[in-house]
Structure formats: C-alpha cells, structure tokens
Amino acid sequence: MASETLKLHGVEAAIATDSNVGFATIVRVLNNSGSAQLVTQKNAGGTTIGTITLYAYECANIKKAATDTLIGASTTLAVSVSH
C-alpha cells in the first residue's frame, strides 16, 4: 500500500451523526470495523450529495465543501487533513 504524507488539523473522531468535521474541506475517513460501512456526504441543507462504501479497515480521503457533512457508523472515524 502506498503511503501519503498528510498534515493533521484535528483529532480523529467518530462520525455516527452528521459532522462537518470542523468545517474541513479534505477529510481522512477510516472504517475501523471488520465489515463494510457506508459513508454519506450531505450539503448544508441535508440533501445527500453522494455515498461511498468503505471495506473493512479501508481508509479514504474525501474532498468536500466546508459546510458539507459526513455520516457513517459508530466505528467510522474522521479527521481534517491537508496535503
């Protein structure tokens, strides 16, 4: 697996409820579970923009507007990052 250097802008936290992750525009999301999990991105009005399924222990970087929110399972962790 390739390694990517990221600058952290906060503390990783669960996103079991809608979170803008500190108004982040790039978010590192980790499925910290042994089963697949769905992550949903919504705009500030609550309309779903898109979804992504993360496989067990998979990580992804999501680019979003600062006011967009992300929501996943209780074991879905997120932190604001930059490159």
Secondary structure, 3 states (H helix, E strand, C coil): CCCCCCEECCCCEECCCCECCCCCCEEEEEECCCCCEEEEEECCCCCEEEEEEECCCCEEEEECCCCCEEECCCCEEEEEEEC
